[in-house]
Amino acid sequence: MRFSNLFRPEDILVVISHKPQGVDIAPLADIFPTRGELDTLTGSLPSDPPDPSLALIESIIPAIPEFENPTISGLIFDSRGYSPYIRVTSTLLAYLVDNRSIAKESMWALRHILILGQYTNDLLSVPETPSGLFGPDVSRPELRKLLAKVHQLSTYLLSTGDDSLHSQVVNACTATRATTSSDALTSFVVDVVNHARKEDSVRDALVLRSVLKHLLASATKADSDQWLSLARKLEKTGASYRSYGVRCQLTTTPIAPQTTLAILSSITEFAPEPLRMDRYRNEIASEILGVPASKANTAGVILLRRLAATAPDSESDIAFLPQQRAVNVVKTCQAWVVSDEDIDEEVESMVTLLCIHLAPILQNVAGNHWEFIFDVIENNLEVCQQKQVITLIVKLYQLELFLC
């Protein structure tokens, strides 16, 4: 029988916590990998979701047919079905939950705890999809306990900020410099934003979003406005080589489109409406009107995703767009679809999603835009194959549209 079947890493921590005579060990310094080692290890792990259907749960995940295969060749799992990264971070989580003062002094570790939570949540959400970091026999009840501990620790550590946290973080990130603040939480949030901006992966964007969910719960409109300013900085364009799923191309794109979406959607869902958001939505809608069909798959879909991310809750009293502008946006999408250009499925998916938000605005406005909306629905039903994951995404959007 293997050693790993008899003892877990957590058992070693229990022994150390009893301080046996002659043993003087500081676990964080003497047992766990260093911050740099964990960051390097994280860089070798899958940064895309394991399954595109997760876009049904998390709006900032691109609605594309497939992502890169998440499996890692030659990876060895322990008796619980944990890969080395999961084994290290789950043990680190157990240690920090029991030693909260050390956790507050080691805020950098929270990023890896949140990444652990992301991988765990992905597997629990799509259990039939093979995971690159968990073995096939991993216990689902154990994963749910693990995820509960991630939420417990993150809620505790992210609830300690003061009123100046938002301005300090945004100022440091806008200036692309390290924060001069001595506050560990402020430095941590700056680090999370910088990681997300640098990699601009779905994984790091979701980690940022999970952090903002906690921080923006107590934010003011002024705080929201600062985050909106940062999002606008990140959406500025530049030449880049980007890969989403299995598609790669050299193009002129925003500096960090995934990170921008994470911030915008977090503001929309978790924070009070910033004063400049209404103007920003109208600017995006105006930009969409100027996109030709030849750029629908690049600039067009980025703008559609950005506009959808700023759509307010349908139950709120916040107006999404003026009626005429909403009509013009739909007409522009119609021009893309009926053109001779080969329009990607992601564009059609985003058009359907956007129509969910625009339908209440357009319901009393007669015109051929309704013909187009129903044509999109009919076309999706006819041409999408049931085996395609993106079909499921589009069908859910269509159901929501019918219920508007």
N, C-alpha and C positions, 0 to 999 in steps of 0.2 A: 504493500500500500504506500502511496506517495505521501510525503510529508505534508503537502498541501491539503490532503484529505483529513489530516488529524488536527492541524492548527491553521488558524487564519492570522493574517497580519495584525488584526485587531487584538488577538490574544497576547501578542508580544507587547502591545501598548498597555494592556491591563497589568502584565507582570511589571513593567517599568514603573507604572503609576504607584505600585506598592513600595517603590524605592528599596529594593533588596540591598542588603549590606554589601559594600564594595562595588556597587554599580552606580555610576553617575552619568546618566545619559539624558541629553536634551533632544527629544525626538525630532523636532523640526530641523535642528541643525545637524544631528548625528545620524538620523535614519532616512529621512525623506530626501528625494532629489532636490537640488537647488532650484531656485526660481528660473534660472537660465536653462537648466536641463529640462524642466517641465515645459518651458516655452518652445524649446527645440523639438521635443517629442510631439507637442501639439501641432507643430507645423507639418509633421509627417502624416497626420491623421485626416480622414475625409472631412471636407468642409462643406459639402453639399448634403442636403437631406437624403435619406436612403430611398425615399419614394416620392414622386411628384404629387401624389394625392394629399400630402401634408399641406398643400396650398389651400385645401378646404378648411383647415384648422387655423393656419397662420397666413394672413393676407400678404405678408411681404415675401413669401416664397414664390418665385416665378412659376407661372402656370405653363410649363413646357412639357413635352412628351416624356422626356427621360433625363436623368442625371447620370453622372459617371458612376460606375460600379463602386459601391462603398467597401467591398471586401479588400483586405490587405493580405497579399500572398505570404504564406509562411508564418502567420501570426499564431502564437500558442496561447491557449486559454487554460486557466486553472480549473480546479474541480467545481467551482461555482459557475464557470462559464465566463469569467472575467479576463479580458486582455490585460497586458501590463499597465496601460494607462488607466483603465478602469480600476484595477486593483490598487494602484498607488493613490488615485484621487478619492476612492471610496474610503480607504484607510485614513487619508488626510482629513476627510470629512468627519469621520468618527472621532478623530483626535480633537479637531477644532470645536465640535459640538460640546465636548466635555471640558474644553479649556478655552472659554470665551474671551478671557483677557488676552490670551496669546493670539486668538483669532483677530481681535481688534488691532493688535500690533502687527499682524501679518496680512493686511488687506489684499495684497497681491494674490494670495492663494484663492481668494473668492472667485476670481475669473476662471480658474480651473475647476472649482466646485460647480460653477454655473454651466461650464462646458460639459461636465459629468452629467448634470441635470438635463442638458439638452439631448445628449445621446440616449439617456435613459428614457426620457419622454418620447423620443422618436420611436424607440422600440415598442413602448407600451401603446403608442398610437397606431402603429402599423405592424402588429406582431407577426404577420405572415411574411413580411419582407426581411430577408436575411440582413443581419447587422454586421458591420465591419468590426465592431468592438466587443460584441457579446457572442458567446457560443450558443449553439442551438438549444441547449438544455438549461439555459439560465432560468432561474425561478422568477416568475412574474410577481408573486407576492413580495419577494425580497426586493425587487426593483421598485415596487410602490413604496416600500418602507424607505428605500434609499432616496427616492424623490421627495418624500415627506421631510426627510432630514435636510435636504438641499433647501427646500422652502423655509424651513425653520431657521437655519443658519443665515440665509440671505436676508430674510425679513429682519432679523436681529441686527445684522451688520449695516444694513442700508437704511436704518431708521434713526441714525445718529447724526445726521447732517444739520448744519445751522442755516440761517436765512441767507447767508452769503455764498452758499455752496454753488448754486446755479450760475451766478455771475463769475465766480472764480473759475469754474470748469469751462464755461463758454469762452471767456477771455483767453485762457491758456490754449484752448483748441483752435480758436480763431487766429491766434498769433503763431500757431504751430510750434509751441515751445513747451518745455516742462513747466509745471506749475511751481510757483515759489511758496505755495501754501504748505504749512507744516501739518495740516489736517490729513490724516491717513485716508479718509473717505474721499476727499476731494482729489487727492493724487490717484486713487484707485479709479475713479470715474474718468479722469483725464486719460489714464492708461487704457481703459476699455474703449473709449472713443478713438484713440490713436491706433489701437490694434484693428478696430473695425474699419477705419479709414484706410489704413495701409493695405490690408488684405481684401477688404470689400467682399468678403464671402458671406454666404447665407448664415453660416454658423456664427460668425462674429457679429453680424447684424442682429441676430436673435438674442445673443448674449447682451448686447447693448440695450435692446428693447426690454429685456427682463429687468435690467437695472433701472431703466427709465420708468418702468411701471411702478416701482416703489417710490422713486424720487419725485415724480410728477404728481403723485397723489396729494401732496400738500403744497404744490406750487401755486404761485399767483399768476395773474395774466402777464405781469411784467417778466416773470421767469419763463413762461411759455414763449413770449416774444423773443427772448434771447436765444432759446433753442431753435426757433424758427430762423433766426438770423444765421445760426451755424449751419442749418440744413441748406440754406440758400448759398452759403459759401461752398458747401460740398457738391452742389449741383452744377457748379461752373464747369465748362467743358475743357477738354484737352485731348490730345491724341493718346490712345492707349490700346493695349492688346488685352482683351478680356475673354474669359472663358466662363460660360454658364452651361452647366450640364455637359453635353457633348459638342456644343457649338463654340467655335473660337473665331475671332476675326479682328483685324486691325481697323479701328474706327474712331471717330470723334465722339466721345461720350462724356457724361459727367464724371468728375473726379472719383466719386464714390456713390454710385446710384443706389446700391443696397443699403448703405449706411444712411443716406438721405431718406430713403423710404422708412427705415427703422425709426428715425427721429420724427418724421412727419406723422406716421401712423400713431406713434406714442403720444404726441401732442394732441392729436384728434381724439384718441380714445381715453387718455388718462388725465389730461390737464384741462384747465379752463381755456376757452377759445381766446387766442391772442388777438390783439386789436388789428394786426396787419394780415390776419389769415384770409379775410374776405377778399382783400385786394390781391393777395397771392394766388388764390384760386382762380380769380378772373384773369390774371396774367398767364397762368398755365393754359387756361381755356383759349385765350387769345393766341398763344403760341401754337396750339394744336391746329388752329384754323390755317396757319401758314405752312403746315407740313404737307408736301406732295406725296402722292401714293408711293413713289419710288423710295421714300424714306419712312414709310409706315412701320416697317419691321425693325427700324433702329431708333431714330429720334421719336417717331410716333408712339411706339409702345412704351418708351420710357416716360413720356409725358402722360400717357393714359394711366400708367401705374401710379405716377405721382399725383395726378388729379384724384384718382380713386382713393388714395391714401389720406386725402384731406377731406373726404366726404363726411359730413357730420351725421350723427345718429338720426335716423328717420323720425324718431320720437321727439327730437329736440326742436326748439323754435328757431334754430339757426338756418338761414337760407343757404343752400348749396351754391346755386348759380341763378342769375336772372333768366327768365324764360327764353328770351330771344337768343341769349348766348348758349343756353342749353340746346336749343334747336340747331344752331349753327355747328355746335360740336358734333351732334348726331349726323348732320348733313356731310360734314367733313369725313367722318368715319364711313359714311355711305359711299362717298367718292372713292375712298381707298378700296373698299371691298368690290365695287363694280368695275374697277380699273382692270387693265390687262396685267398688272403686277401680280406676282406670286405672293400673296399675303399669308404670313405665318399663322399657325393655330393660336399662338400666344396672343396675337393682335385680336383675333376674333373672340378669344376668351375674355380679354380685357374690355372689349367693346360691350360684350354681354354684361359683364360686371358693372361697367359704368352706367349702362342703361337701367340697372336696378336703382341706382341713386338718382337718375334723371327722370325716371318714369313719373314719380309724384309731381314733379315740376311741369311735365308735359301733358299730364292727363286731361287738362281742359284746353289744350292747344291742338286744333285740327291741322292736318298736313301730311305730306307723304313720308315724314320721319317715322310715323307709326308703321307704315308699310315696310320700311326698311327694318325696323326692330323685329317685326314678325318674320320677315324674310331671313334674318340672321338666325332666329330660333329654328325655323323650318330647315334651313340649310345645315345647321349643326345636327339636327336630328337625323337628317338623311345621309350625310357624308361621314360622320364620325363612326368608327367601329367600336363595338361594345368593349373590345379587349383593350382599347387604348385608355390609359389612366386619365388623360386630359378630357376624354369624353365625360367621365364622372364629374370632373370639375365644372365643365360647361353646363352639364345637365342640372347641377345644383344651382348654378347662377340662373339658369332658365326658370327653375322652380321658384326661386326667390322673386324673379321678375313677374311671374304670373300672379304671385301673392301680393304684389305691390298695390 
